[in-house]
Amino acid sequence: MIRVDGVCGSLIERALIPFALAAALGLAGCGTSKPAHPATQPSLTEAPVEDLYDQAFKLLKLKRYPEAATAFDEVERQHPYSIWARRAMLMSAFAYYQANKYDDAVNSADRFIALHPGNKDAPYAYYLKAICDYEQISDAARDQQKTLDAMGALQDVVRRFPESEYARDAQLKLDFTRDQLAAKEMYVGRYYLKRGEPVAAIGRFRTVIETYQTTNHVPEALHRLVESYFTLGLDSEAEAAAAVLGYNYPDSPWFKDSYKLLTQHGLPAPNTKVAPNSWIARSFKGL
C-alpha cells in the first residue's frame, strides 16, 4: 500500500483550509449555541447544525478521524439542505481518508459530486477519489486492479480539470501507475520464461513495449524477448529485438546481455536493419 505524502498530502489538506476558516468564522458568531464536547459521540437526537459541525471539527483537529467522519455524516443527515451539509460531505470524505477507510471516503466524495457537480470544490472530490485508489496500489507481484482503478480516476481528474493543481499532480502519479502495470507484466513474463513457456512470456513482454513504452521496463523487456525468441529458435526475431535494444538503449546493461546471447549463437553484432512491417519496428517509429 502506498501512503501519499509530500505534494499530494499537502494538496489534500490545504484544500480544506477554506472549510476550516468558514467553520471558525461561522461558529464564532453562534454565541447562543453551546459547543458540543469533542469527546462525545455524534448525537442521534436533533441538534443545531452549528453544534454538530463544531463537534465534528473538534474531533478532526484531535485526529480522531473515524469519529469525526461519523460526526460530519450526522451534520448531513440532520440538516441536509444547509450550507454546512455540503461542507460536511467533503470533510467526511477527508476524515474517512485519514482513517484509511477508503471505500467510505469515496462514497462521501461521490455523494458530493452527485449533488453538487458544478461546485468549485468538485475537483477536490474527484482528486480525493483518485488518491484513495492510488494509496491502495500493491506491489507488482499482487493483483493490480487498484492500479487500474487509480489510473482511470487520475485520468478523469486530468480530463475534467486540466488547468487545476490536482491535474498536475495526477499527471505525475499516472506515470507511476503505468510503471506499476509494466512491472506486473514483466513479473508474469519472467515467471512464464522461467517455467519454459516462452510464447506466453513473449505476449507479456510485447505488452510492455507496445503499451508502456515510456516506462523504464522497456530495455529489460527487449532483452527478455531476445531470450524468448532464441529459446524458440527464432533467431531473426531475436536479432530484431536486439537491434531495437541497441539502437534505443545502447548503454543499457540489458543490451550487453543481449549482445552476449548473439555471440553465443554465432550471430554478428546487431544492426538497425529491422523489417519495417514487423511489430517491433512499428512499435519504435524512430528506428
Residue pairs with C-beta under 8 A, 6 or more apart in sequence:
1 135
1 136
1 137
1 138
2 134
2 135
2 136
2 137
3 135
4 12
4 131
4 134
4 135
7 169
8 131
8 169
8 173
11 127
11 165
11 166
11 169
12 94
12 97
12 127
12 128
12 131
13 94
15 121
15 124
16 90
16 91
16 94
19 87
19 90
19 91
20 57
22 87
23 53
23 54
23 57
23 87
26 50
26 53
26 84
27 33
27 35
27 50
27 53
27 54
27 57
30 48
30 50
33 48
33 50
33 51
33 54
34 51
35 51
35 54
35 55
35 58
36 43
36 47
36 51
36 52
36 54
36 55
36 58
37 55
38 55
38 58
38 59
38 61
38 62
38 64
40 55
41 67
41 70
42 52
42 55
42 56
42 67
42 70
42 71
42 73
42 74
43 52
43 74
44 74
46 78
47 78
49 75
49 78
49 79
49 82
49 84
49 85
50 84
52 71
52 74
52 75
52 78
52 79
52 84
53 72
53 75
53 84
53 87
53 88
55 71
56 68
56 71
56 72
56 74
56 75
56 88
56 91
56 95
57 68
57 91
59 65
59 67
59 68
59 71
60 68
60 72
60 91
60 94
60 95
62 68
63 98
65 95
65 96
65 98
65 99
66 95
66 96
66 99
66 101
68 91
68 95
69 92
69 95
69 96
69 99
69 101
69 104
69 108
72 88
72 89
72 91
72 92
72 95
73 88
73 92
73 108
75 82
75 84
75 85
75 88
76 85
76 88
76 89
76 92
79 85
86 112
86 115
86 116
86 119
89 108
89 109
89 111
89 112
89 115
90 108
90 109
90 112
90 121
90 124
90 125
90 128
92 108
93 105
93 106
93 108
93 109
93 112
93 125
93 128
94 105
94 128
96 102
96 104
96 105
96 108
97 105
97 128
97 131
97 132
102 132
102 133
102 135
102 136
105 128
105 129
105 132
106 129
106 132
109 125
109 126
109 128
109 129
109 132
110 125
110 129
112 119
112 121
112 122
112 125
113 122
113 125
113 126
116 122
123 157
123 160
123 161
123 164
123 166
124 166
126 153
126 156
126 157
126 160
126 161
126 166
127 157
127 166
127 169
127 170
129 153
130 150
130 153
130 154
130 156
130 157
130 170
130 173
133 146
133 149
133 150
133 153
134 150
134 153
134 154
134 173
134 177
136 146
136 150
137 144
137 146
137 147
137 150
137 176
137 177
137 180
138 144
138 146
138 147
140 180
140 183
140 184
140 186
140 187
141 187
144 180
144 181
144 184
147 177
147 180
147 181
147 184
148 177
148 181
150 173
150 177
151 174
151 177
151 178
151 181
154 170
154 171
154 173
154 174
154 177
155 170
155 174
157 164
157 166
157 167
157 170
158 167
158 170
158 171
158 174
161 167
175 214
178 212
178 214
178 215
179 212
179 215
179 216
179 217
181 211
181 212
182 208
182 211
182 212
182 215
182 217
182 218
182 221
183 215
183 217
185 204
185 205
185 207
185 208
185 212
185 217
185 221
186 204
186 205
186 208
186 217
186 220
186 221
186 224
188 204
189 201
189 202
189 203
189 204
189 205
189 208
189 221
189 224
190 201
190 224
192 198
192 200
192 201
192 204
193 201
193 224
193 227
193 228
193 231
196 231
198 227
198 228
198 229
198 231
198 232
199 228
199 232
201 224
201 228
202 225
202 228
202 229
205 221
205 222
205 224
205 225
205 228
206 225
206 279
208 215
208 217
208 218
208 221
209 218
209 221
209 222
209 225
209 280
209 283
210 279
210 283
212 218
213 283
213 284
218 248
218 249
219 245
219 248
219 249
219 252
219 254
219 255
220 254
222 241
222 242
222 244
222 245
222 249
222 254
222 258
223 241
223 245
223 254
223 255
223 257
223 258
225 237
225 238
225 241
225 280
226 238
226 241
226 242
226 245
226 258
226 261
226 262
227 261
229 235
229 237
229 238
229 241
230 238
230 261
230 265
235 265
235 267
237 278
238 261
238 262
238 265
238 267
239 262
239 267
239 270
240 274
240 275
240 278
240 280
240 281
241 258
241 280
242 255
242 258
242 259
242 261
242 262
242 270
243 270
243 271
243 272
243 273
243 274
243 287
244 274
244 280
244 281
244 284
244 287
245 252
245 254
245 255
245 258
245 270
246 255
246 258
246 259
246 269
246 270
246 272
247 272
247 284
247 287
248 284
248 286
248 287
249 255
258 270
259 269
259 270
262 268
262 269
262 270
272 287
274 280
274 281
274 287
275 281
281 287
